[in-house]
Amino acid sequence: MARNYYQGYFKPRNPKKYMGDVNNIIYRSGWELKMLKYLDSHPDVISYASEEFFIPYLSPVDNKLHKYYPDMLVRRKNKQGIIETLVVEIKPKHQTQAPKTKNKQKLLYESATFAINQAKWKAAENFCADRKWKFVILTEDQLDIKY
């Protein structure tokens, strides 16, 4: 399976669409870069941000409060012409599913990561529900990325 360690600074062509510091838009993967380019250029996207806010969540690993910075915040006009707000997380599909490895050390690490992600995403769902926003997780399937 290919790993994606591509990161850097994104320079938007439409800086007025960005909610935040346009000189400090960081992407942490090629997938995030692809999404930023899409958001910057798509006519239905009104505004967007990348890791510009956090959602508090309780970690099941240490039972402490932590900060979750979702990958994207998007305001867009949907197919019905209604403006909606989305909180977007971009992850490889295998990280959205319970680990299945037989390697005990790897299983322990992946299980903890999976549990933390589940806690983050539950907090994000609640955060969004309170605001009538939507929380979505995008994987290589939705981003049309092939390994």
Phi, psi and omega in degrees: 000134181286142175256149184238099182250023182285125177211161181169199179253136180261132177251106183288148174277338180238071187300336180291342179281343186276132178264091181144197181279108183293347178268003182222047178265107184257134171247145185248005176199161175298331179292318177294322177298316178301317180294318178300317178298319179298310182298320182295327186258343186284129183293337180277350178275119181277314179202161180204162178214159179232115179051043182263355178210166179233159176238124178289143176213155178264119181284131176285350181277312181245001179058032178242158177282134179229173178250129176252122178257099179299153184297316185217151168237127187229131168250123183216163173267121182279184185298335178272001180085008180269136178281129179227157179246132180239139168255125189241132172245135179247121183216150169297142184305322182296337178277354178263000182239152179301139181295149183231010183293153177266347178288116187297318180295315179295321180298319179299311180297311182294326178293318177296315179298317179297316180297318178297314178301318179299319178295317178300313186290327176293318177298319179295319178299316179294316178303313182290319180301320179298334184253001185063037174258176177240141174251128179228144174249122178255135177242184178303334179296311181287331181273000180054052179249129180254142175279000000 
